[in-house]
Amino acid sequence: MKKRPVVVVTRRLPDVIETRLRELFDTRLNLEDKPLSREELTEAVRTADVLVPTITDEIDAALLEQAGPNLRLIANFGNGVDNIDVAAAVAKGITVTNTPGVLTEDTADMTMALILAVARRITEGAKVIPEGDWVGWSPTWMLGRRITGKRLGIVGMGRIGQALARRARAFGLSIHYHNRRHVPPKVEAELEATYWESLDQMLARMDIVSVNCPHTPATYHLLSARRLKLMKPDAILVNTARGEIIDEAALTKLIESGAIAGAGLDVFEEEPAVNPRLVKLAKQGKVVLLPHMGSATHEGRIAMGEKVIVNIKAFIDGHRPPDRVLPSMV
């Protein structure tokens, strides 16, 4: 009987996915769902044929140097691969895969929710009744901002950016975007989207800015202190991509000073740590902070797991995994 490959999974996955993994492979699960320590990750890469990490596991070159001879596939449970040194993995003959495309609608939903939450002060309002502070309706109390007719600038017009644009159009927003290149003319026409080659020029003219690009070395602090200062004082910024894309300290300072009206953040530079000044701003109602929930749906997590299984099965069967990631793609 052919020996089943050893698959090490670093975090708890949906039950249906864990069950299927155990049916197909010699699977080692993390039943406590605690992030693995560096020592535990090192042991995992030494013993696994296939490693299934998540976006919070740092699979860097130093760790990969400790990998055993049997490790040939890293099947990341996540769309982004900024947690993996893909070039170092490939140099060691290790294939890397991810789970693209299945989180698009969920993340776009959450991005739209954050836009509404910041503009209409939803999280502030949601606290009033439970805390017993509501004394009745008033014409000048809890005033937010209308989003219909406003300009939305999307930074990164990939799958999620386009899905957000479709939602935003239904709310009457004018769609603008900055991307490495134009989207296809048919898509641009469908979304009635205006392309800005200059990110600086777009930022200066938008009422709402949404970050939807991947985190790569080229996009680290893409929204730098200089660029953030270009935004209008009544503008809001939303980020459901990666915290490292924004200079978080600069953003915090600008919101504190009133140079930017507010922000909705689902991701942070030093996750799971969050800047205490941002937490203070959240308590003041100036920002909405979510604990990286953008893709957190039952359907989305199961779809991610199914992609992981397909990638492992294809690789073990000697085929090219459908979601293979190359260094040139990062």
Contacts in CASP RR format, 6 or more apart in sequence:
PFRMAT RR
TARGET T0000
AUTHOR 0000-0000-0000
METHOD contacts of the structure
MODEL  1
MKKRPVVVVTRRLPDVIETRLRELFDTRLNLEDKPLSREELTEAVRTADV
LVPTITDEIDAALLEQAGPNLRLIANFGNGVDNIDVAAAVAKGITVTNTP
GVLTEDTADMTMALILAVARRITEGAKVIPEGDWVGWSPTWMLGRRITGK
RLGIVGMGRIGQALARRARAFGLSIHYHNRRHVPPKVEAELEATYWESLD
QMLARMDIVSVNCPHTPATYHLLSARRLKLMKPDAILVNTARGEIIDEAA
LTKLIESGAIAGAGLDVFEEEPAVNPRLVKLAKQGKVVLLPHMGSATHEG
RIAMGEKVIVNIKAFIDGHRPPDRVLPSMV
3 26 0 8 1.000
4 24 0 8 1.000
4 25 0 8 1.000
4 26 0 8 1.000
5 25 0 8 1.000
5 26 0 8 1.000
5 49 0 8 1.000
5 50 0 8 1.000
5 312 0 8 1.000
5 316 0 8 1.000
6 25 0 8 1.000
6 26 0 8 1.000
6 28 0 8 1.000
6 47 0 8 1.000
6 48 0 8 1.000
6 49 0 8 1.000
6 50 0 8 1.000
6 70 0 8 1.000
7 21 0 8 1.000
7 25 0 8 1.000
7 26 0 8 1.000
7 27 0 8 1.000
7 28 0 8 1.000
7 48 0 8 1.000
7 49 0 8 1.000
7 50 0 8 1.000
7 51 0 8 1.000
7 52 0 8 1.000
7 312 0 8 1.000
8 27 0 8 1.000
8 28 0 8 1.000
8 44 0 8 1.000
8 47 0 8 1.000
8 48 0 8 1.000
8 50 0 8 1.000
8 51 0 8 1.000
8 52 0 8 1.000
9 18 0 8 1.000
9 21 0 8 1.000
9 27 0 8 1.000
9 28 0 8 1.000
9 29 0 8 1.000
9 30 0 8 1.000
9 52 0 8 1.000
9 77 0 8 1.000
10 30 0 8 1.000
10 35 0 8 1.000
10 36 0 8 1.000
10 41 0 8 1.000
10 44 0 8 1.000
10 51 0 8 1.000
10 52 0 8 1.000
10 53 0 8 1.000
10 54 0 8 1.000
10 57 0 8 1.000
11 30 0 8 1.000
11 33 0 8 1.000
11 35 0 8 1.000
11 54 0 8 1.000
11 56 0 8 1.000
11 77 0 8 1.000
12 18 0 8 1.000
12 29 0 8 1.000
12 30 0 8 1.000
12 31 0 8 1.000
12 33 0 8 1.000
13 21 0 8 1.000
13 52 0 8 1.000
13 77 0 8 1.000
13 301 0 8 1.000
13 305 0 8 1.000
14 298 0 8 1.000
14 301 0 8 1.000
14 302 0 8 1.000
14 305 0 8 1.000
16 302 0 8 1.000
17 301 0 8 1.000
17 302 0 8 1.000
17 305 0 8 1.000
17 306 0 8 1.000
17 308 0 8 1.000
17 309 0 8 1.000
18 27 0 8 1.000
18 29 0 8 1.000
20 309 0 8 1.000
21 27 0 8 1.000
21 29 0 8 1.000
21 52 0 8 1.000
21 309 0 8 1.000
22 29 0 8 1.000
24 309 0 8 1.000
24 312 0 8 1.000
24 313 0 8 1.000
25 50 0 8 1.000
25 312 0 8 1.000
25 316 0 8 1.000
28 44 0 8 1.000
28 47 0 8 1.000
28 48 0 8 1.000
30 36 0 8 1.000
35 56 0 8 1.000
35 57 0 8 1.000
36 44 0 8 1.000
36 57 0 8 1.000
38 63 0 8 1.000
41 53 0 8 1.000
41 57 0 8 1.000
41 58 0 8 1.000
41 59 0 8 1.000
41 63 0 8 1.000
42 63 0 8 1.000
42 66 0 8 1.000
44 51 0 8 1.000
45 51 0 8 1.000
45 59 0 8 1.000
45 63 0 8 1.000
45 64 0 8 1.000
45 66 0 8 1.000
45 67 0 8 1.000
45 68 0 8 1.000
45 71 0 8 1.000
46 66 0 8 1.000
46 67 0 8 1.000
46 68 0 8 1.000
46 71 0 8 1.000
47 68 0 8 1.000
47 70 0 8 1.000
48 70 0 8 1.000
48 71 0 8 1.000
49 70 0 8 1.000
49 71 0 8 1.000
49 72 0 8 1.000
49 73 0 8 1.000
50 71 0 8 1.000
50 72 0 8 1.000
50 73 0 8 1.000
50 74 0 8 1.000
50 75 0 8 1.000
50 312 0 8 1.000
50 315 0 8 1.000
50 316 0 8 1.000
51 59 0 8 1.000
51 71 0 8 1.000
51 73 0 8 1.000
51 74 0 8 1.000
51 75 0 8 1.000
52 75 0 8 1.000
52 76 0 8 1.000
52 77 0 8 1.000
52 308 0 8 1.000
52 312 0 8 1.000
53 59 0 8 1.000
53 74 0 8 1.000
53 76 0 8 1.000
53 77 0 8 1.000
53 83 0 8 1.000
53 84 0 8 1.000
54 76 0 8 1.000
54 77 0 8 1.000
54 78 0 8 1.000
54 83 0 8 1.000
55 76 0 8 1.000
55 77 0 8 1.000
55 78 0 8 1.000
55 80 0 8 1.000
55 82 0 8 1.000
55 83 0 8 1.000
56 83 0 8 1.000
56 271 0 8 1.000
57 83 0 8 1.000
58 83 0 8 1.000
59 74 0 8 1.000
59 83 0 8 1.000
59 84 0 8 1.000
59 85 0 8 1.000
59 89 0 8 1.000
60 85 0 8 1.000
60 88 0 8 1.000
61 85 0 8 1.000
61 88 0 8 1.000
64 85 0 8 1.000
64 88 0 8 1.000
64 89 0 8 1.000
64 92 0 8 1.000
64 94 0 8 1.000
67 92 0 8 1.000
67 94 0 8 1.000
71 94 0 8 1.000
72 93 0 8 1.000
72 94 0 8 1.000
72 95 0 8 1.000
72 315 0 8 1.000
73 94 0 8 1.000
73 95 0 8 1.000
73 96 0 8 1.000
73 97 0 8 1.000
73 311 0 8 1.000
73 312 0 8 1.000
73 315 0 8 1.000
73 321 0 8 1.000
74 84 0 8 1.000
74 89 0 8 1.000
74 94 0 8 1.000
74 95 0 8 1.000
74 96 0 8 1.000
74 97 0 8 1.000
75 97 0 8 1.000
75 308 0 8 1.000
75 311 0 8 1.000
75 312 0 8 1.000
75 315 0 8 1.000
75 321 0 8 1.000
76 83 0 8 1.000
76 84 0 8 1.000
76 96 0 8 1.000
76 97 0 8 1.000
76 98 0 8 1.000
76 99 0 8 1.000
76 308 0 8 1.000
76 325 0 8 1.000
77 99 0 8 1.000
77 304 0 8 1.000
77 305 0 8 1.000
77 308 0 8 1.000
78 98 0 8 1.000
78 99 0 8 1.000
78 103 0 8 1.000
78 304 0 8 1.000
79 98 0 8 1.000
79 99 0 8 1.000
79 100 0 8 1.000
79 101 0 8 1.000
79 102 0 8 1.000
79 103 0 8 1.000
79 295 0 8 1.000
80 98 0 8 1.000
80 214 0 8 1.000
80 215 0 8 1.000
81 96 0 8 1.000
81 98 0 8 1.000
81 325 0 8 1.000
81 330 0 8 1.000
82 214 0 8 1.000
82 215 0 8 1.000
82 216 0 8 1.000
82 242 0 8 1.000
82 244 0 8 1.000
82 330 0 8 1.000
84 96 0 8 1.000
86 96 0 8 1.000
86 325 0 8 1.000
86 326 0 8 1.000
86 327 0 8 1.000
86 329 0 8 1.000
86 330 0 8 1.000
87 327 0 8 1.000
87 330 0 8 1.000
89 95 0 8 1.000
89 96 0 8 1.000
90 96 0 8 1.000
90 326 0 8 1.000
90 327 0 8 1.000
95 315 0 8 1.000
95 321 0 8 1.000
95 324 0 8 1.000
96 324 0 8 1.000
96 325 0 8 1.000
97 308 0 8 1.000
97 311 0 8 1.000
97 315 0 8 1.000
97 321 0 8 1.000
97 323 0 8 1.000
97 324 0 8 1.000
97 325 0 8 1.000
98 323 0 8 1.000
98 325 0 8 1.000
99 303 0 8 1.000
99 304 0 8 1.000
99 305 0 8 1.000
99 307 0 8 1.000
99 308 0 8 1.000
99 323 0 8 1.000
100 159 0 8 1.000
100 307 0 8 1.000
100 323 0 8 1.000
101 159 0 8 1.000
102 300 0 8 1.000
102 303 0 8 1.000
102 304 0 8 1.000
102 307 0 8 1.000
103 160 0 8 1.000
103 294 0 8 1.000
103 295 0 8 1.000
103 300 0 8 1.000
103 303 0 8 1.000
103 304 0 8 1.000
104 159 0 8 1.000
104 160 0 8 1.000
104 163 0 8 1.000
105 163 0 8 1.000
106 294 0 8 1.000
106 295 0 8 1.000
106 296 0 8 1.000
106 297 0 8 1.000
106 299 0 8 1.000
106 300 0 8 1.000
107 160 0 8 1.000
107 163 0 8 1.000
107 212 0 8 1.000
107 240 0 8 1.000
107 294 0 8 1.000
107 295 0 8 1.000
108 160 0 8 1.000
108 161 0 8 1.000
108 163 0 8 1.000
108 164 0 8 1.000
108 166 0 8 1.000
108 167 0 8 1.000
109 167 0 8 1.000
109 294 0 8 1.000
110 240 0 8 1.000
110 266 0 8 1.000
110 290 0 8 1.000
110 293 0 8 1.000
110 294 0 8 1.000
110 295 0 8 1.000
111 160 0 8 1.000
111 164 0 8 1.000
111 210 0 8 1.000
111 212 0 8 1.000
111 238 0 8 1.000
111 240 0 8 1.000
111 294 0 8 1.000
112 164 0 8 1.000
112 167 0 8 1.000
112 168 0 8 1.000
112 171 0 8 1.000
114 238 0 8 1.000
114 240 0 8 1.000
114 264 0 8 1.000
114 265 0 8 1.000
114 266 0 8 1.000
114 288 0 8 1.000
114 290 0 8 1.000
115 147 0 8 1.000
115 152 0 8 1.000
115 168 0 8 1.000
115 208 0 8 1.000
115 210 0 8 1.000
115 236 0 8 1.000
115 238 0 8 1.000
116 122 0 8 1.000
116 147 0 8 1.000
117 123 0 8 1.000
117 264 0 8 1.000
117 288 0 8 1.000
118 236 0 8 1.000
118 238 0 8 1.000
118 262 0 8 1.000
118 263 0 8 1.000
118 264 0 8 1.000
118 287 0 8 1.000
118 288 0 8 1.000
119 144 0 8 1.000
119 145 0 8 1.000
119 146 0 8 1.000
119 147 0 8 1.000
119 208 0 8 1.000
119 236 0 8 1.000
120 144 0 8 1.000
120 145 0 8 1.000
120 147 0 8 1.000
121 142 0 8 1.000
121 143 0 8 1.000
121 144 0 8 1.000
121 285 0 8 1.000
122 288 0 8 1.000
123 285 0 8 1.000
123 288 0 8 1.000
124 142 0 8 1.000
124 285 0 8 1.000
125 142 0 8 1.000
127 133 0 8 1.000
128 134 0 8 1.000
128 142 0 8 1.000
145 234 0 8 1.000
145 261 0 8 1.000
147 171 0 8 1.000
147 172 0 8 1.000
147 173 0 8 1.000
147 207 0 8 1.000
147 208 0 8 1.000
148 171 0 8 1.000
148 172 0 8 1.000
148 173 0 8 1.000
149 172 0 8 1.000
149 173 0 8 1.000
149 174 0 8 1.000
150 173 0 8 1.000
150 174 0 8 1.000
150 207 0 8 1.000
150 208 0 8 1.000
151 173 0 8 1.000
151 174 0 8 1.000
151 176 0 8 1.000
151 205 0 8 1.000
151 206 0 8 1.000
151 207 0 8 1.000
151 208 0 8 1.000
152 165 0 8 1.000
152 168 0 8 1.000
152 173 0 8 1.000
152 174 0 8 1.000
152 175 0 8 1.000
152 176 0 8 1.000
152 206 0 8 1.000
152 207 0 8 1.000
152 208 0 8 1.000
152 209 0 8 1.000
152 210 0 8 1.000
153 175 0 8 1.000
153 176 0 8 1.000
153 177 0 8 1.000
153 178 0 8 1.000
153 202 0 8 1.000
153 206 0 8 1.000
153 208 0 8 1.000
153 209 0 8 1.000
153 210 0 8 1.000
154 161 0 8 1.000
154 164 0 8 1.000
154 165 0 8 1.000
154 175 0 8 1.000
154 176 0 8 1.000
154 177 0 8 1.000
154 178 0 8 1.000
154 210 0 8 1.000
154 212 0 8 1.000
155 177 0 8 1.000
155 178 0 8 1.000
155 199 0 8 1.000
155 209 0 8 1.000
155 210 0 8 1.000
155 211 0 8 1.000
155 212 0 8 1.000
155 213 0 8 1.000
155 222 0 8 1.000
155 223 0 8 1.000
155 245 0 8 1.000
156 177 0 8 1.000
156 178 0 8 1.000
156 179 0 8 1.000
156 211 0 8 1.000
156 212 0 8 1.000
156 213 0 8 1.000
157 165 0 8 1.000
157 177 0 8 1.000
157 178 0 8 1.000
157 179 0 8 1.000
157 183 0 8 1.000
157 193 0 8 1.000
157 212 0 8 1.000
158 179 0 8 1.000
158 183 0 8 1.000
158 212 0 8 1.000
160 212 0 8 1.000
160 240 0 8 1.000
160 241 0 8 1.000
161 177 0 8 1.000
161 210 0 8 1.000
161 212 0 8 1.000
162 183 0 8 1.000
162 187 0 8 1.000
162 191 0 8 1.000
164 210 0 8 1.000
164 212 0 8 1.000
165 175 0 8 1.000
165 177 0 8 1.000
165 191 0 8 1.000
165 193 0 8 1.000
166 191 0 8 1.000
168 175 0 8 1.000
169 175 0 8 1.000
169 191 0 8 1.000
169 192 0 8 1.000
173 208 0 8 1.000
174 192 0 8 1.000
174 194 0 8 1.000
175 191 0 8 1.000
175 192 0 8 1.000
175 193 0 8 1.000
175 194 0 8 1.000
176 193 0 8 1.000
176 194 0 8 1.000
176 195 0 8 1.000
176 196 0 8 1.000
176 202 0 8 1.000
176 205 0 8 1.000
176 206 0 8 1.000
177 183 0 8 1.000
177 193 0 8 1.000
177 194 0 8 1.000
177 195 0 8 1.000
177 196 0 8 1.000
177 202 0 8 1.000
178 195 0 8 1.000
178 196 0 8 1.000
178 197 0 8 1.000
178 198 0 8 1.000
178 199 0 8 1.000
178 202 0 8 1.000
179 195 0 8 1.000
182 188 0 8 1.000
182 195 0 8 1.000
183 191 0 8 1.000
183 193 0 8 1.000
183 195 0 8 1.000
187 193 0 8 1.000
188 195 0 8 1.000
196 202 0 8 1.000
199 222 0 8 1.000
199 227 0 8 1.000
200 227 0 8 1.000
200 230 0 8 1.000
203 209 0 8 1.000
203 223 0 8 1.000
203 227 0 8 1.000
203 228 0 8 1.000
203 230 0 8 1.000
203 231 0 8 1.000
204 230 0 8 1.000
204 231 0 8 1.000
204 232 0 8 1.000
205 232 0 8 1.000
206 231 0 8 1.000
206 232 0 8 1.000
206 235 0 8 1.000
207 232 0 8 1.000
207 234 0 8 1.000
207 235 0 8 1.000
207 236 0 8 1.000
208 235 0 8 1.000
208 236 0 8 1.000
208 237 0 8 1.000
208 238 0 8 1.000
209 223 0 8 1.000
209 231 0 8 1.000
209 235 0 8 1.000
209 236 0 8 1.000
209 237 0 8 1.000
209 238 0 8 1.000
210 237 0 8 1.000
210 238 0 8 1.000
210 239 0 8 1.000
210 240 0 8 1.000
211 222 0 8 1.000
211 223 0 8 1.000
211 237 0 8 1.000
211 238 0 8 1.000
211 239 0 8 1.000
211 240 0 8 1.000
211 241 0 8 1.000
211 245 0 8 1.000
211 246 0 8 1.000
212 240 0 8 1.000
212 241 0 8 1.000
213 219 0 8 1.000
213 222 0 8 1.000
213 241 0 8 1.000
213 245 0 8 1.000
214 241 0 8 1.000
214 242 0 8 1.000
215 241 0 8 1.000
215 242 0 8 1.000
215 243 0 8 1.000
215 244 0 8 1.000
215 245 0 8 1.000
216 330 0 8 1.000
219 244 0 8 1.000
219 245 0 8 1.000
220 244 0 8 1.000
220 245 0 8 1.000
221 244 0 8 1.000
221 245 0 8 1.000
221 246 0 8 1.000
221 247 0 8 1.000
222 245 0 8 1.000
222 246 0 8 1.000
223 237 0 8 1.000
223 245 0 8 1.000
223 246 0 8 1.000
223 247 0 8 1.000
223 251 0 8 1.000
224 247 0 8 1.000
224 250 0 8 1.000
225 247 0 8 1.000
225 250 0 8 1.000
228 237 0 8 1.000
228 246 0 8 1.000
228 247 0 8 1.000
228 250 0 8 1.000
228 251 0 8 1.000
228 254 0 8 1.000
228 260 0 8 1.000
229 254 0 8 1.000
229 259 0 8 1.000
231 237 0 8 1.000
231 254 0 8 1.000
231 259 0 8 1.000
231 260 0 8 1.000
233 258 0 8 1.000
233 259 0 8 1.000
233 260 0 8 1.000
233 261 0 8 1.000
234 261 0 8 1.000
235 260 0 8 1.000
235 261 0 8 1.000
236 260 0 8 1.000
236 261 0 8 1.000
236 262 0 8 1.000
236 263 0 8 1.000
236 264 0 8 1.000
237 246 0 8 1.000
237 251 0 8 1.000
237 260 0 8 1.000
237 262 0 8 1.000
237 263 0 8 1.000
237 264 0 8 1.000
238 263 0 8 1.000
238 264 0 8 1.000
238 265 0 8 1.000
239 245 0 8 1.000
239 246 0 8 1.000
239 263 0 8 1.000
239 264 0 8 1.000
239 265 0 8 1.000
239 266 0 8 1.000
239 267 0 8 1.000
240 266 0 8 1.000
240 267 0 8 1.000
240 294 0 8 1.000
241 267 0 8 1.000
242 267 0 8 1.000
243 265 0 8 1.000
243 267 0 8 1.000
243 268 0 8 1.000
243 269 0 8 1.000
243 271 0 8 1.000
244 269 0 8 1.000
246 269 0 8 1.000
248 268 0 8 1.000
248 269 0 8 1.000
248 275 0 8 1.000
248 278 0 8 1.000
249 275 0 8 1.000
251 260 0 8 1.000
251 263 0 8 1.000
252 275 0 8 1.000
252 277 0 8 1.000
252 278 0 8 1.000
252 281 0 8 1.000
254 260 0 8 1.000
255 261 0 8 1.000
255 262 0 8 1.000
255 263 0 8 1.000
255 281 0 8 1.000
255 286 0 8 1.000
255 287 0 8 1.000
256 277 0 8 1.000
256 281 0 8 1.000
261 286 0 8 1.000
262 286 0 8 1.000
262 287 0 8 1.000
263 286 0 8 1.000
263 287 0 8 1.000
263 288 0 8 1.000
264 287 0 8 1.000
264 288 0 8 1.000
264 289 0 8 1.000
264 290 0 8 1.000
265 278 0 8 1.000
265 287 0 8 1.000
265 288 0 8 1.000
265 289 0 8 1.000
265 290 0 8 1.000
266 290 0 8 1.000
266 291 0 8 1.000
266 292 0 8 1.000
266 293 0 8 1.000
266 294 0 8 1.000
267 292 0 8 1.000
268 274 0 8 1.000
268 275 0 8 1.000
268 278 0 8 1.000
268 292 0 8 1.000
269 275 0 8 1.000
271 292 0 8 1.000
272 291 0 8 1.000
274 289 0 8 1.000
278 287 0 8 1.000
278 289 0 8 1.000
279 289 0 8 1.000
281 287 0 8 1.000
282 288 0 8 1.000
282 289 0 8 1.000
295 301 0 8 1.000
295 304 0 8 1.000
307 323 0 8 1.000
310 321 0 8 1.000
310 322 0 8 1.000
310 323 0 8 1.000
311 321 0 8 1.000
311 322 0 8 1.000
311 323 0 8 1.000
311 324 0 8 1.000
312 321 0 8 1.000
314 320 0 8 1.000
314 321 0 8 1.000
314 322 0 8 1.000
315 321 0 8 1.000
END
